[in-house]
């Protein structure tokens, strides 16, 4: 399970406990005057694209488009 908040990727191996980890991170951001507009970000996603790679439960892999460009 992953959540993507601006430049923060929160990944947990299991869905159980993920919400608590995200809540703690958001709490710490707020404590430091860094606010999150919850509608702007992605929550509870299985994969996230980041700089030509996909980060997900199966590990890190190169985006399919990048792989095609490399192979051509």
N, CA, C and O atoms as a Maestro MAE file, in Angstrom:
{
 s_m_m2io_version
 :::
 2.0.0
}

f_m_ct {
 s_m_title
 :::
 protein
 m_atom[288] {
  # First column is atom index #
  i_m_mmod_type
  r_m_x_coord
  r_m_y_coord
  r_m_z_coord
  i_m_residue_number
  s_m_chain_name
  s_m_pdb_residue_name
  s_m_pdb_atom_name
  i_m_atomic_number
  :::
  1 25 0.850 -1.166 0.000 1 A "UNK " " N  " 7
  2 3 0.000 0.000 0.000 1 A "UNK " " CA " 6
  3 2 0.897 1.230 0.000 1 A "UNK " " C  " 6
  4 15 1.926 1.259 0.675 1 A "UNK " " O  " 8
  5 25 0.505 2.235 -0.753 2 A "UNK " " N  " 7
  6 3 1.307 3.462 -0.789 2 A "UNK " " CA " 6
  7 2 0.399 4.687 -0.826 2 A "UNK " " C  " 6
  8 15 -0.742 4.623 -1.283 2 A "UNK " " O  " 8
  9 25 0.922 5.775 -0.347 3 A "UNK " " N  " 7
  10 3 0.285 7.079 -0.469 3 A "UNK " " CA " 6
  11 2 1.349 8.037 -0.960 3 A "UNK " " C  " 6
  12 15 2.506 7.953 -0.549 3 A "UNK " " O  " 8
  13 25 0.962 8.949 -1.838 4 A "UNK " " N  " 7
  14 3 1.899 9.894 -2.410 4 A "UNK " " CA " 6
  15 2 1.474 11.293 -2.008 4 A "UNK " " C  " 6
  16 15 0.420 11.768 -2.431 4 A "UNK " " O  " 8
  17 25 2.279 11.954 -1.196 5 A "UNK " " N  " 7
  18 3 1.977 13.295 -0.704 5 A "UNK " " CA " 6
  19 2 3.132 14.190 -1.146 5 A "UNK " " C  " 6
  20 15 4.223 14.128 -0.579 5 A "UNK " " O  " 8
  21 25 2.890 15.022 -2.161 6 A "UNK " " N  " 7
  22 3 3.907 15.912 -2.704 6 A "UNK " " CA " 6
  23 2 5.153 15.098 -3.018 6 A "UNK " " C  " 6
  24 15 5.100 14.252 -3.911 6 A "UNK " " O  " 8
  25 25 6.263 15.308 -2.338 7 A "UNK " " N  " 7
  26 3 7.475 14.536 -2.602 7 A "UNK " " CA " 6
  27 2 7.704 13.450 -1.562 7 A "UNK " " C  " 6
  28 15 8.829 12.983 -1.381 7 A "UNK " " O  " 8
  29 25 6.648 13.053 -0.889 8 A "UNK " " N  " 7
  30 3 6.751 12.019 0.137 8 A "UNK " " CA " 6
  31 2 5.991 10.780 -0.343 8 A "UNK " " C  " 6
  32 15 4.806 10.855 -0.668 8 A "UNK " " O  " 8
  33 25 6.672 9.668 -0.384 9 A "UNK " " N  " 7
  34 3 6.003 8.402 -0.698 9 A "UNK " " CA " 6
  35 2 6.009 7.571 0.578 9 A "UNK " " C  " 6
  36 15 7.063 7.293 1.149 9 A "UNK " " O  " 8
  37 25 4.814 7.181 1.014 10 A "UNK " " N  " 7
  38 3 4.671 6.378 2.222 10 A "UNK " " CA " 6
  39 2 4.289 4.975 1.784 10 A "UNK " " C  " 6
  40 15 3.195 4.760 1.263 10 A "UNK " " O  " 8
  41 25 5.176 4.031 1.988 11 A "UNK " " N  " 7
  42 3 4.899 2.659 1.582 11 A "UNK " " CA " 6
  43 2 4.898 1.718 2.768 11 A "UNK " " C  " 6
  44 15 5.759 1.803 3.644 11 A "UNK " " O  " 8
  45 25 3.935 0.828 2.790 12 A "UNK " " N  " 7
  46 3 3.885 -0.208 3.813 12 A "UNK " " CA " 6
  47 2 3.646 -1.539 3.120 12 A "UNK " " C  " 6
  48 15 3.004 -1.593 2.071 12 A "UNK " " O  " 8
  49 25 4.157 -2.597 3.697 13 A "UNK " " N  " 7
  50 3 4.003 -3.914 3.082 13 A "UNK " " CA " 6
  51 2 2.560 -4.407 3.141 13 A "UNK " " C  " 6
  52 15 2.106 -5.114 2.241 13 A "UNK " " O  " 8
  53 25 1.849 -4.041 4.184 14 A "UNK " " N  " 7
  54 3 0.471 -4.485 4.354 14 A "UNK " " CA " 6
  55 2 -0.433 -3.275 4.498 14 A "UNK " " C  " 6
  56 15 -0.001 -2.215 4.950 14 A "UNK " " O  " 8
  57 25 -1.688 -3.439 4.112 15 A "UNK " " N  " 7
  58 3 -2.661 -2.355 4.263 15 A "UNK " " CA " 6
  59 2 -2.908 -2.068 5.742 15 A "UNK " " C  " 6
  60 15 -3.154 -0.928 6.134 15 A "UNK " " O  " 8
  61 25 -2.840 -3.113 6.547 16 A "UNK " " N  " 7
  62 3 -3.050 -2.962 7.985 16 A "UNK " " CA " 6
  63 2 -1.979 -2.036 8.567 16 A "UNK " " C  " 6
  64 15 -0.785 -2.288 8.405 16 A "UNK " " O  " 8
  65 25 -2.393 -0.997 9.224 17 A "UNK " " N  " 7
  66 3 -1.468 -0.064 9.834 17 A "UNK " " CA " 6
  67 2 -1.060 1.098 8.942 17 A "UNK " " C  " 6
  68 15 -0.447 2.053 9.418 17 A "UNK " " O  " 8
  69 25 -1.392 1.032 7.654 18 A "UNK " " N  " 7
  70 3 -1.000 2.095 6.710 18 A "UNK " " CA " 6
  71 2 -1.615 3.433 7.102 18 A "UNK " " C  " 6
  72 15 -0.934 4.458 7.096 18 A "UNK " " O  " 8
  73 25 -2.897 3.426 7.442 19 A "UNK " " N  " 7
  74 3 -3.574 4.677 7.812 19 A "UNK " " CA " 6
  75 2 -2.908 5.347 9.007 19 A "UNK " " C  " 6
  76 15 -2.781 6.571 9.040 19 A "UNK " " O  " 8
  77 25 -2.488 4.564 9.980 20 A "UNK " " N  " 7
  78 3 -1.861 5.124 11.168 20 A "UNK " " CA " 6
  79 2 -0.527 5.775 10.819 20 A "UNK " " C  " 6
  80 15 -0.197 6.832 11.356 20 A "UNK " " O  " 8
  81 25 0.243 5.152 9.924 21 A "UNK " " N  " 7
  82 3 1.527 5.717 9.505 21 A "UNK " " CA " 6
  83 2 1.296 7.045 8.785 21 A "UNK " " C  " 6
  84 15 1.981 8.029 9.066 21 A "UNK " " O  " 8
  85 25 0.336 7.080 7.859 22 A "UNK " " N  " 7
  86 3 0.034 8.304 7.122 22 A "UNK " " CA " 6
  87 2 -0.453 9.401 8.067 22 A "UNK " " C  " 6
  88 15 -0.049 10.556 7.936 22 A "UNK " " O  " 8
  89 25 -1.316 9.047 9.016 23 A "UNK " " N  " 7
  90 3 -1.810 10.038 9.988 23 A "UNK " " CA " 6
  91 2 -0.659 10.639 10.780 23 A "UNK " " C  " 6
  92 15 -0.636 11.847 11.017 23 A "UNK " " O  " 8
  93 25 0.288 9.820 11.188 24 A "UNK " " N  " 7
  94 3 1.438 10.312 11.949 24 A "UNK " " CA " 6
  95 2 2.289 11.263 11.106 24 A "UNK " " C  " 6
  96 15 2.757 12.284 11.609 24 A "UNK " " O  " 8
  97 25 2.487 10.939 9.844 25 A "UNK " " N  " 7
  98 3 3.269 11.806 8.958 25 A "UNK " " CA " 6
  99 2 2.557 13.139 8.750 25 A "UNK " " C  " 6
  100 15 3.183 14.196 8.831 25 A "UNK " " O  " 8
  101 25 1.258 13.096 8.484 26 A "UNK " " N  " 7
  102 3 0.491 14.333 8.288 26 A "UNK " " CA " 6
  103 2 0.515 15.158 9.573 26 A "UNK " " C  " 6
  104 15 0.636 16.382 9.521 26 A "UNK " " O  " 8
  105 25 0.402 14.503 10.717 27 A "UNK " " N  " 7
  106 3 0.457 15.202 12.009 27 A "UNK " " CA " 6
  107 2 1.781 15.942 12.160 27 A "UNK " " C  " 6
  108 15 1.807 17.094 12.593 27 A "UNK " " O  " 8
  109 25 2.883 15.278 11.802 28 A "UNK " " N  " 7
  110 3 4.207 15.907 11.920 28 A "UNK " " CA " 6
  111 2 4.364 17.056 10.932 28 A "UNK " " C  " 6
  112 15 5.010 18.056 11.246 28 A "UNK " " O  " 8
  113 25 3.785 16.927 9.753 29 A "UNK " " N  " 7
  114 3 3.828 18.023 8.783 29 A "UNK " " CA " 6
  115 2 3.105 19.247 9.345 29 A "UNK " " C  " 6
  116 15 3.614 20.365 9.278 29 A "UNK " " O  " 8
  117 25 1.917 19.022 9.898 30 A "UNK " " N  " 7
  118 3 1.122 20.113 10.467 30 A "UNK " " CA " 6
  119 2 1.860 20.755 11.646 30 A "UNK " " C  " 6
  120 15 1.868 21.978 11.783 30 A "UNK " " O  " 8
  121 25 2.476 19.934 12.491 31 A "UNK " " N  " 7
  122 3 3.232 20.462 13.632 31 A "UNK " " CA " 6
  123 2 4.359 21.397 13.188 31 A "UNK " " C  " 6
  124 15 4.794 22.266 13.943 31 A "UNK " " O  " 8
  125 25 4.821 21.204 11.956 32 A "UNK " " N  " 7
  126 3 5.903 22.024 11.413 32 A "UNK " " CA " 6
  127 2 5.397 23.029 10.381 32 A "UNK " " C  " 6
  128 15 6.148 23.482 9.517 32 A "UNK " " O  " 8
  129 25 4.112 23.370 10.484 33 A "UNK " " N  " 7
  130 3 3.480 24.354 9.604 33 A "UNK " " CA " 6
  131 2 3.558 23.996 8.122 33 A "UNK " " C  " 6
  132 15 3.638 24.882 7.272 33 A "UNK " " O  " 8
  133 25 3.535 22.712 7.815 34 A "UNK " " N  " 7
  134 3 3.488 22.220 6.441 34 A "UNK " " CA " 6
  135 2 2.139 21.536 6.259 34 A "UNK " " C  " 6
  136 15 1.901 20.466 6.820 34 A "UNK " " O  " 8
  137 25 1.266 22.146 5.483 35 A "UNK " " N  " 7
  138 3 -0.098 21.656 5.384 35 A "UNK " " CA " 6
  139 2 -0.323 20.857 4.107 35 A "UNK " " C  " 6
  140 15 0.338 21.078 3.093 35 A "UNK " " O  " 8
  141 25 -1.258 19.934 4.175 36 A "UNK " " N  " 7
  142 3 -1.584 19.045 3.066 36 A "UNK " " CA " 6
  143 2 -3.040 19.251 2.685 36 A "UNK " " C  " 6
  144 15 -3.927 19.162 3.533 36 A "UNK " " O  " 8
  145 25 -3.288 19.527 1.402 37 A "UNK " " N  " 7
  146 3 -4.667 19.575 0.900 37 A "UNK " " CA " 6
  147 2 -4.991 18.153 0.454 37 A "UNK " " C  " 6
  148 15 -4.548 17.704 -0.604 37 A "UNK " " O  " 8
  149 25 -5.760 17.461 1.267 38 A "UNK " " N  " 7
  150 3 -5.973 16.027 1.055 38 A "UNK " " CA " 6
  151 2 -6.558 15.680 -0.314 38 A "UNK " " C  " 6
  152 15 -6.279 14.601 -0.837 38 A "UNK " " O  " 8
  153 25 -7.359 16.562 -0.903 39 A "UNK " " N  " 7
  154 3 -7.965 16.265 -2.210 39 A "UNK " " CA " 6
  155 2 -6.946 16.326 -3.344 39 A "UNK " " C  " 6
  156 15 -7.193 15.804 -4.432 39 A "UNK " " O  " 8
  157 25 -5.811 16.956 -3.095 40 A "UNK " " N  " 7
  158 3 -4.791 17.151 -4.121 40 A "UNK " " CA " 6
  159 2 -3.899 15.914 -4.311 40 A "UNK " " C  " 6
  160 15 -3.250 15.777 -5.348 40 A "UNK " " O  " 8
  161 25 -3.865 15.037 -3.344 41 A "UNK " " N  " 7
  162 3 -2.912 13.934 -3.357 41 A "UNK " " CA " 6
  163 2 -3.576 12.576 -3.547 41 A "UNK " " C  " 6
  164 15 -4.798 12.446 -3.469 41 A "UNK " " O  " 8
  165 25 -2.745 11.571 -3.797 42 A "UNK " " N  " 7
  166 3 -3.231 10.204 -4.014 42 A "UNK " " CA " 6
  167 2 -3.077 9.416 -2.728 42 A "UNK " " C  " 6
  168 15 -2.044 9.475 -2.061 42 A "UNK " " O  " 8
  169 25 -4.123 8.679 -2.393 43 A "UNK " " N  " 7
  170 3 -4.134 7.901 -1.157 43 A "UNK " " CA " 6
  171 2 -4.430 6.440 -1.471 43 A "UNK " " C  " 6
  172 15 -5.259 6.140 -2.330 43 A "UNK " " O  " 8
  173 25 -3.764 5.552 -0.787 44 A "UNK " " N  " 7
  174 3 -4.006 4.109 -0.880 44 A "UNK " " CA " 6
  175 2 -3.973 3.605 -2.322 44 A "UNK " " C  " 6
  176 15 -4.958 3.069 -2.829 44 A "UNK " " O  " 8
  177 25 -2.848 3.783 -2.959 45 A "UNK " " N  " 7
  178 3 -2.670 3.285 -4.318 45 A "UNK " " CA " 6
  179 2 -1.706 2.103 -4.291 45 A "UNK " " C  " 6
  180 15 -0.894 1.971 -3.375 45 A "UNK " " O  " 8
  181 25 -1.802 1.264 -5.285 46 A "UNK " " N  " 7
  182 3 -0.948 0.066 -5.343 46 A "UNK " " CA " 6
  183 2 0.378 0.337 -6.042 46 A "UNK " " C  " 6
  184 15 1.367 -0.347 -5.779 46 A "UNK " " O  " 8
  185 25 0.407 1.322 -6.927 47 A "UNK " " N  " 7
  186 3 1.627 1.684 -7.633 47 A "UNK " " CA " 6
  187 2 1.691 3.196 -7.806 47 A "UNK " " C  " 6
  188 15 0.664 3.872 -7.868 47 A "UNK " " O  " 8
  189 25 2.910 3.714 -7.882 48 A "UNK " " N  " 7
  190 3 3.096 5.137 -8.133 48 A "UNK " " CA " 6
  191 2 4.253 5.302 -9.121 48 A "UNK " " C  " 6
  192 15 5.317 4.701 -8.969 48 A "UNK " " O  " 8
  193 25 4.011 6.132 -10.136 49 A "UNK " " N  " 7
  194 3 5.062 6.438 -11.091 49 A "UNK " " CA " 6
  195 2 5.926 7.550 -10.534 49 A "UNK " " C  " 6
  196 15 5.417 8.528 -9.987 49 A "UNK " " O  " 8
  197 25 7.233 7.399 -10.674 50 A "UNK " " N  " 7
  198 3 8.151 8.399 -10.146 50 A "UNK " " CA " 6
  199 2 9.419 8.384 -10.987 50 A "UNK " " C  " 6
  200 15 10.195 7.430 -10.933 50 A "UNK " " O  " 8
  201 25 9.627 9.445 -11.765 51 A "UNK " " N  " 7
  202 3 10.866 9.632 -12.522 51 A "UNK " " CA " 6
  203 2 11.268 8.387 -13.329 51 A "UNK " " C  " 6
  204 15 12.306 7.778 -13.071 51 A "UNK " " O  " 8
  205 25 10.445 8.027 -14.294 52 A "UNK " " N  " 7
  206 3 10.724 6.917 -15.221 52 A "UNK " " CA " 6
  207 2 10.646 5.519 -14.601 52 A "UNK " " C  " 6
  208 15 10.971 4.538 -15.271 52 A "UNK " " O  " 8
  209 25 10.223 5.405 -13.344 53 A "UNK " " N  " 7
  210 3 10.055 4.087 -12.734 53 A "UNK " " CA " 6
  211 2 8.678 3.986 -12.092 53 A "UNK " " C  " 6
  212 15 8.014 4.995 -11.852 53 A "UNK " " O  " 8
  213 25 8.263 2.762 -11.818 54 A "UNK " " N  " 7
  214 3 7.015 2.497 -11.108 54 A "UNK " " CA " 6
  215 2 7.384 1.788 -9.812 54 A "UNK " " C  " 6
  216 15 8.065 0.763 -9.822 54 A "UNK " " O  " 8
  217 25 6.930 2.345 -8.708 55 A "UNK " " N  " 7
  218 3 7.192 1.757 -7.398 55 A "UNK " " CA " 6
  219 2 5.898 1.122 -6.930 55 A "UNK " " C  " 6
  220 15 4.869 1.791 -6.840 55 A "UNK " " O  " 8
  221 25 5.947 -0.169 -6.631 56 A "UNK " " N  " 7
  222 3 4.745 -0.871 -6.210 56 A "UNK " " CA " 6
  223 2 5.058 -2.048 -5.320 56 A "UNK " " C  " 6
  224 15 6.194 -2.226 -4.879 56 A "UNK " " O  " 8
  225 25 4.050 -2.845 -5.060 57 A "UNK " " N  " 7
  226 3 4.206 -3.980 -4.150 57 A "UNK " " CA " 6
  227 2 5.151 -5.042 -4.704 57 A "UNK " " C  " 6
  228 15 5.691 -5.848 -3.946 57 A "UNK " " O  " 8
  229 25 5.351 -5.047 -6.010 58 A "UNK " " N  " 7
  230 3 6.263 -6.018 -6.623 58 A "UNK " " CA " 6
  231 2 7.675 -5.470 -6.739 58 A "UNK " " C  " 6
  232 15 8.541 -6.114 -7.332 58 A "UNK " " O  " 8
  233 25 7.919 -4.296 -6.186 59 A "UNK " " N  " 7
  234 3 9.245 -3.695 -6.231 59 A "UNK " " CA " 6
  235 2 9.275 -2.496 -7.165 59 A "UNK " " C  " 6
  236 15 8.245 -1.885 -7.446 59 A "UNK " " O  " 8
  237 25 10.463 -2.171 -7.637 60 A "UNK " " N  " 7
  238 3 10.662 -1.029 -8.517 60 A "UNK " " CA " 6
  239 2 10.919 -1.551 -9.922 60 A "UNK " " C  " 6
  240 15 11.761 -2.428 -10.117 60 A "UNK " " O  " 8
  241 25 10.194 -1.016 -10.902 61 A "UNK " " N  " 7
  242 3 10.404 -1.429 -12.282 61 A "UNK " " CA " 6
  243 2 10.384 -0.208 -13.200 61 A "UNK " " C  " 6
  244 15 9.814 0.830 -12.862 61 A "UNK " " O  " 8
  245 25 11.008 -0.349 -14.352 62 A "UNK " " N  " 7
  246 3 11.063 0.741 -15.323 62 A "UNK " " CA " 6
  247 2 9.708 0.858 -16.004 62 A "UNK " " C  " 6
  248 15 9.076 -0.146 -16.331 62 A "UNK " " O  " 8
  249 25 9.263 2.112 -16.218 63 A "UNK " " N  " 7
  250 3 7.989 2.331 -16.905 63 A "UNK " " CA " 6
  251 2 8.042 1.698 -18.285 63 A "UNK " " C  " 6
  252 15 9.083 1.701 -18.941 63 A "UNK " " O  " 8
  253 25 6.912 1.156 -18.719 64 A "UNK " " N  " 7
  254 3 6.826 0.442 -19.994 64 A "UNK " " CA " 6
  255 2 7.252 1.320 -21.170 64 A "UNK " " C  " 6
  256 15 7.930 0.838 -22.077 64 A "UNK " " O  " 8
  257 25 6.869 2.593 -21.175 65 A "UNK " " N  " 7
  258 3 7.243 3.501 -22.271 65 A "UNK " " CA " 6
  259 2 8.757 3.653 -22.346 65 A "UNK " " C  " 6
  260 15 9.328 3.652 -23.437 65 A "UNK " " O  " 8
  261 25 9.407 3.783 -21.201 66 A "UNK " " N  " 7
  262 3 10.864 3.922 -21.152 66 A "UNK " " CA " 6
  263 2 11.516 2.656 -21.677 66 A "UNK " " C  " 6
  264 15 12.499 2.724 -22.415 66 A "UNK " " O  " 8
  265 25 10.978 1.500 -21.304 67 A "UNK " " N  " 7
  266 3 11.542 0.219 -21.743 67 A "UNK " " CA " 6
  267 2 11.437 0.121 -23.259 67 A "UNK " " C  " 6
  268 15 12.380 -0.332 -23.908 67 A "UNK " " O  " 8
  269 25 10.310 0.535 -23.840 68 A "UNK " " N  " 7
  270 3 10.154 0.479 -25.296 68 A "UNK " " CA " 6
  271 2 11.173 1.364 -25.982 68 A "UNK " " C  " 6
  272 15 11.753 0.969 -26.993 68 A "UNK " " O  " 8
  273 25 11.405 2.573 -25.441 69 A "UNK " " N  " 7
  274 3 12.387 3.478 -26.034 69 A "UNK " " CA " 6
  275 2 13.781 2.882 -25.983 69 A "UNK " " C  " 6
  276 15 14.551 3.029 -26.932 69 A "UNK " " O  " 8
  277 25 14.114 2.218 -24.900 70 A "UNK " " N  " 7
  278 3 15.432 1.603 -24.745 70 A "UNK " " CA " 6
  279 2 15.611 0.461 -25.733 70 A "UNK " " C  " 6
  280 15 16.681 0.306 -26.322 70 A "UNK " " O  " 8
  281 25 14.560 -0.342 -25.915 71 A "UNK " " N  " 7
  282 3 14.653 -1.514 -26.781 71 A "UNK " " CA " 6
  283 2 14.633 -1.159 -28.273 71 A "UNK " " C  " 6
  284 15 15.090 -1.945 -29.102 71 A "UNK " " O  " 8
  285 25 14.108 0.017 -28.612 72 A "UNK " " N  " 7
  286 3 14.038 0.412 -30.017 72 A "UNK " " CA " 6
  287 2 15.318 0.952 -30.451 72 A "UNK " " C  " 6
  288 15 15.462 1.343 -31.609 72 A "UNK " " O  " 8
  :::
 }
 m_bond[287] {
  # First column is bond index #
  i_m_from
  i_m_to
  i_m_order
  :::
  1 1 2 1
  2 2 3 1
  3 3 4 2
  4 3 5 1
  5 5 6 1
  6 6 7 1
  7 7 8 2
  8 7 9 1
  9 9 10 1
  10 10 11 1
  11 11 12 2
  12 11 13 1
  13 13 14 1
  14 14 15 1
  15 15 16 2
  16 15 17 1
  17 17 18 1
  18 18 19 1
  19 19 20 2
  20 19 21 1
  21 21 22 1
  22 22 23 1
  23 23 24 2
  24 23 25 1
  25 25 26 1
  26 26 27 1
  27 27 28 2
  28 27 29 1
  29 29 30 1
  30 30 31 1
  31 31 32 2
  32 31 33 1
  33 33 34 1
  34 34 35 1
  35 35 36 2
  36 35 37 1
  37 37 38 1
  38 38 39 1
  39 39 40 2
  40 39 41 1
  41 41 42 1
  42 42 43 1
  43 43 44 2
  44 43 45 1
  45 45 46 1
  46 46 47 1
  47 47 48 2
  48 47 49 1
  49 49 50 1
  50 50 51 1
  51 51 52 2
  52 51 53 1
  53 53 54 1
  54 54 55 1
  55 55 56 2
  56 55 57 1
  57 57 58 1
  58 58 59 1
  59 59 60 2
  60 59 61 1
  61 61 62 1
  62 62 63 1
  63 63 64 2
  64 63 65 1
  65 65 66 1
  66 66 67 1
  67 67 68 2
  68 67 69 1
  69 69 70 1
  70 70 71 1
  71 71 72 2
  72 71 73 1
  73 73 74 1
  74 74 75 1
  75 75 76 2
  76 75 77 1
  77 77 78 1
  78 78 79 1
  79 79 80 2
  80 79 81 1
  81 81 82 1
  82 82 83 1
  83 83 84 2
  84 83 85 1
  85 85 86 1
  86 86 87 1
  87 87 88 2
  88 87 89 1
  89 89 90 1
  90 90 91 1
  91 91 92 2
  92 91 93 1
  93 93 94 1
  94 94 95 1
  95 95 96 2
  96 95 97 1
  97 97 98 1
  98 98 99 1
  99 99 100 2
  100 99 101 1
  101 101 102 1
  102 102 103 1
  103 103 104 2
  104 103 105 1
  105 105 106 1
  106 106 107 1
  107 107 108 2
  108 107 109 1
  109 109 110 1
  110 110 111 1
  111 111 112 2
  112 111 113 1
  113 113 114 1
  114 114 115 1
  115 115 116 2
  116 115 117 1
  117 117 118 1
  118 118 119 1
  119 119 120 2
  120 119 121 1
  121 121 122 1
  122 122 123 1
  123 123 124 2
  124 123 125 1
  125 125 126 1
  126 126 127 1
  127 127 128 2
  128 127 129 1
  129 129 130 1
  130 130 131 1
  131 131 132 2
  132 131 133 1
  133 133 134 1
  134 134 135 1
  135 135 136 2
  136 135 137 1
  137 137 138 1
  138 138 139 1
  139 139 140 2
  140 139 141 1
  141 141 142 1
  142 142 143 1
  143 143 144 2
  144 143 145 1
  145 145 146 1
  146 146 147 1
  147 147 148 2
  148 147 149 1
  149 149 150 1
  150 150 151 1
  151 151 152 2
  152 151 153 1
  153 153 154 1
  154 154 155 1
  155 155 156 2
  156 155 157 1
  157 157 158 1
  158 158 159 1
  159 159 160 2
  160 159 161 1
  161 161 162 1
  162 162 163 1
  163 163 164 2
  164 163 165 1
  165 165 166 1
  166 166 167 1
  167 167 168 2
  168 167 169 1
  169 169 170 1
  170 170 171 1
  171 171 172 2
  172 171 173 1
  173 173 174 1
  174 174 175 1
  175 175 176 2
  176 175 177 1
  177 177 178 1
  178 178 179 1
  179 179 180 2
  180 179 181 1
  181 181 182 1
  182 182 183 1
  183 183 184 2
  184 183 185 1
  185 185 186 1
  186 186 187 1
  187 187 188 2
  188 187 189 1
  189 189 190 1
  190 190 191 1
  191 191 192 2
  192 191 193 1
  193 193 194 1
  194 194 195 1
  195 195 196 2
  196 195 197 1
  197 197 198 1
  198 198 199 1
  199 199 200 2
  200 199 201 1
  201 201 202 1
  202 202 203 1
  203 203 204 2
  204 203 205 1
  205 205 206 1
  206 206 207 1
  207 207 208 2
  208 207 209 1
  209 209 210 1
  210 210 211 1
  211 211 212 2
  212 211 213 1
  213 213 214 1
  214 214 215 1
  215 215 216 2
  216 215 217 1
  217 217 218 1
  218 218 219 1
  219 219 220 2
  220 219 221 1
  221 221 222 1
  222 222 223 1
  223 223 224 2
  224 223 225 1
  225 225 226 1
  226 226 227 1
  227 227 228 2
  228 227 229 1
  229 229 230 1
  230 230 231 1
  231 231 232 2
  232 231 233 1
  233 233 234 1
  234 234 235 1
  235 235 236 2
  236 235 237 1
  237 237 238 1
  238 238 239 1
  239 239 240 2
  240 239 241 1
  241 241 242 1
  242 242 243 1
  243 243 244 2
  244 243 245 1
  245 245 246 1
  246 246 247 1
  247 247 248 2
  248 247 249 1
  249 249 250 1
  250 250 251 1
  251 251 252 2
  252 251 253 1
  253 253 254 1
  254 254 255 1
  255 255 256 2
  256 255 257 1
  257 257 258 1
  258 258 259 1
  259 259 260 2
  260 259 261 1
  261 261 262 1
  262 262 263 1
  263 263 264 2
  264 263 265 1
  265 265 266 1
  266 266 267 1
  267 267 268 2
  268 267 269 1
  269 269 270 1
  270 270 271 1
  271 271 272 2
  272 271 273 1
  273 273 274 1
  274 274 275 1
  275 275 276 2
  276 275 277 1
  277 277 278 1
  278 278 279 1
  279 279 280 2
  280 279 281 1
  281 281 282 1
  282 282 283 1
  283 283 284 2
  284 283 285 1
  285 285 286 1
  286 286 287 1
  287 287 288 2
  :::
 }
}
